[in-house]
Amino acid sequence: MSKDIAMQEFSPISGTTSVTSTRNQWTWEPASVESCLSELEHASVNFSHPNSDRAVLFRGQRDKSWLIESTLSRNLKLKWFSTPHDHQFTAQAKNSFKLHRLLMSAVLYKFGDAIVPKAELVDQEKQDPAIDAWFELMKRLQQYPDQEPDWEGLPGTPLVDWSLSADIGLFFANRHRTPKQSGAIFILDATAIGKIQMTLKVAEILHLLGSTSHDRLLGLPLLFCPSRQTKMLRANRQEARYFMQMDMRYDLSQIWRLHEQRIGERVLLKLILPAGTEESISNFLQQKGLIESFVMVNEA
């Protein structure tokens, strides 16, 4: 069986759901809100690597055209290169290692020179070495971007947040969506993308990124989920997990698409929320208690 055929085996359950396969995306587009919810449940249960513990992650975005990238990457592209949210770098730019070094220099300057963990986080790490003060700093900025100190007009972190919950993915795909927008839920089989769990602390990873000197694809995004973390109610309610974007020349979908071609299996599915369904989906989520004040809870 060819790799292309093997990668098509997982199929929608609704006959009205259209399937599109392009170079960088594998997309299901349901015809109605009912089929959308059915396909999400179907994928939540069945889209996972066989013969292994399930680890399916979800990310919702209110506009289907948007790439999967960190907020910092998006702001760097927009402000330095006038590249919109839904545009990739050109092939020439992606092949430039100098571009990678330029983008990474902003990350390394922001996290190390402009911003450092507060004393309370450093003290917690000293008392419990399993705590990662740098990760905690990034996590707090990720969850509470409005509390981020101004840094040259380039907010964000290199982290991209995901959830273990399909409903949370649906919430963010529908959040602030206009009637004309088609949202998207990305569904990732994390068991099929190899050993991507972080084993070093963030400071060590940043040091390695800063010392990389040869031109190569820098590998899959790292999954950040330290076994010991400080308590954060908002992150807990979102069942949050975080990937670090290791190479900002590429959005995460393109990196994982390349990986799919190597292993001959699907790892990423894009499920479209049809335009005009935002009110129905909001009602569906409200019935489950997933409202703004619960998911985006403010902590004292």
N, C-alpha and C positions, 0 to 999 in steps of 0.2 A: 504494500500500500504506500502510495507516495505521501510525502509530508503534507502537501496541499489538501489531499483528500482526508487525511487523518485529522487535520485541523478543522474540517468542516463538520465533524460528527455531532457536535452538540448543537441542537436546533431549537428554534422557538416552539412553543406549544400551540400558538395560535396561527391558523393558516393565513390570517390577514396581516401578520407582521412581516414586513419586508426586511431582507438581509442584504447588506452591502459590505463588500470586502475591498478595501483599497490598500495602497502601499503602507499607510500608517494607521489604519483603523479597521476594526471589525465592528459593524454597527447593526443593531436591531432597531427598527422603527415601527412600533405598534400603531394600529389605526385608531385606537380609542383609549380612554382612560382605564376602562375595565381590562382590556388586553395588556395595557402597560403594567398595571398592578399584578396581573397574573404572570407576565413574563419576569417581573422582578422577583416574585416569590419562587418561580421555577428556577431562575438563575441562582438565587440565594441558596437553594437546597442542592442543586445539581452541578453548578459550575465550579468544580474543584478537581484537583489532581487526584487520580485514582491511587489506591493503595497507600494512602498517607493520611495523617491527621488534617482535617480541614482547616484552612486559614484563608477565608474569603474576605476581602476588604472592599469598602464602598466609598466612592467620592461623588458628591453631587455638585453640579455647576449649572447656574440658571440659564446659560446660553450654550447651545450645543456646538457653536463655532470655536469656543475657547479651547486653548491648549491646556495640557496638564503641566503646570509649572509653578514654581514658588512665587510668592508675592515680590520678593526681592528681585528675582530674575525678570519678572514682568515689568517692574519699574525701571530696571536698568535698560532693558530693551526699548522701552517707550521713551525714556528721557535722554538716553545716550544715542540711540540709533533711529528714533521715531518709528519703531516697529510696533504695530498694533497688537492687541491681545490675541487675535486669531491668526497671526502670521508667523510662520517659521523663519528662521534665518535662511539666507540663500545657501546653496550647496557650497559655494566658494567660502562663505563665512564659516560654515560648519567644519570645513577642512583646514581652517586656520587655527593652529595651536596658539598663536599670539592672541587671538580673540579669547580663547579660553583663559589664558593668563590674565588678560585685561579684566574680564568679568569676575574671575576668582579674586583678583586683587581687591575689588570692592568688598567682597565678603570678608576677606581676611583683615582689611582695614576696619570695617565696621565692627566685627566681632574680635576684638583684641586691642584695638587702639581707641576707637570712638566709644565703644560700649563694652563694659565688663560686668560680670555678675556682682550683685550687691553683697555687702559684707555678710548679711544674714544667710545667703545661699552658700557662700564660702565657708562660713562657720558650720553649717549643716553638713557639708561635704567632709570637713575635718572630723566632725563627730561620727559620721557614718560614711566611710569611703565608697560605699555602694551608690551613694547619691552623686549625680553629675551636675555640678553647679552650672556649667555652660549649657547643658541640655535644658535645665530648668529655666534658665534665662530665655532661651529660644522658645520654649514651650509657652512661657508667660506672654512673650511678645506675640506669638502666634494666636493665642486665645484671646488676648486683650490688646489688639493693635492700637486702640485709641489711647492706651496708656504709654505707648512707646515714646521715648524722648526724640525730639526732632533730630534727624541726622541728614543733613544736606539734602532734604527733600526726597530721600530714597528709603521709604519704610519697608518693613518686611524682613523675613528670615529666609534661609535656603531650604526650610522645611515645607513639605506639602502634606496637609492633614487628610487622613482617611478615617474610616470608622469600621468597627466590627459589625455594625448594625445597618441593615438594608434600609430601615425606616429613617435613620439619621441621614443616610445618603439621599433618600427621597426628600427629606426636609430641606436640605441645602440646595438640591436641584430645583426646588419649587420656591425657595425663599427669595422675595423681592422680584419674582418673575412677572413680566408683563404679559398681557393676553396674546401679544404677537410673538413672544419668545418661545422657542422650543428648548427645554432644558435637557440635561444629560446626566445620567448616572453611570460612572465608570465602575466596573466590577472586576476585581483583580484576584486571580488565583495565586496567592502568595506562596503556596507550596510548590509551585512549578517554576519559580524564578531563581532557584538556587539558594545558596547560603548567603543571604543578604542581611542577616541580623547583625547589628553593630556589636562588636566585642571590645572596641577601644572607646575611651572617653572622647567627647566632642573635641576637646582641646588637642588631643593627639591626632584626630582625623583632620582637623584644620591644619595642623602642622604638616601632615603628609600631603595634603592638597597644595600647600604652599611650596613644598619642596619638589613636586613633580616637575621634571624638566624635559621629558621627551614626548613626542607627538604620538598620542594614542587615544582611543576611546577609553574613558576613564572608568568604565564598568557600570554595573547596575546601581540604581539608587539604593542607599542603605536604609534599612528599616530600623527606626529608633523606637524602642520600647523597653527602657531599662527596667529591671525587675524591682528596683526600689526607686520610687519617685515621691516628691512632696505632694501632699493632698491638694487637689484642685477639682472642685465640684463640677465646673463647666466641662473640663476634659473627661471626667468620669461619666457624666450624663451623655456625652457624645461618643463614649466608648472609643476615644481617639487613639490613633496610631499615626506615626509620622515617618515620612521618607525624606531623606536629605537629597536634594538635587546635586549630584556630584559633578555634573558637566552642564553648564547653562547654555551651551550651544544647541542642545537637544532637549525637547520637551520629553516628559516621561513616557508618553505613548510611543514615541519613535524608538526610544531605547528598548522598550519591552517588545515592540514589533520586531526589531532586529533579533532579539532573544528568541522570539517565537520561531523565526525562520531557522535558527540554529538547532532548536530542540524538537521542532515538528509538532508543537502543541500550542493551543490557544492559552494565553495567560490573561488577556485583557479583553473585556467586552464593553461596548458602549451602547447603553440603552437610552433611547430618545423619549422624552416626555412631550407628547404632541402639544402644539400651540393651542391656547384656549382651554386648557385643562387645569389651570392653576387653582381655580376656586374648588373644583371637585377634589383635587388632591389635598388641598388645604383642609377641607372638611374631613377627608379620610384620616389625615394626621391628627386633627383635633380630637377625633373619637378615640385615639390612642393616647391622648394627653400630650402629644408632641406639639406644643405651642411655643412661641418665641420666648416667653418668660421662663419656661422650663429648660429648653435646650441651650439658650444663651443666658443662663442665670448669672446674675452679678453677685459676686462674693464680697463679703465685708473685708 
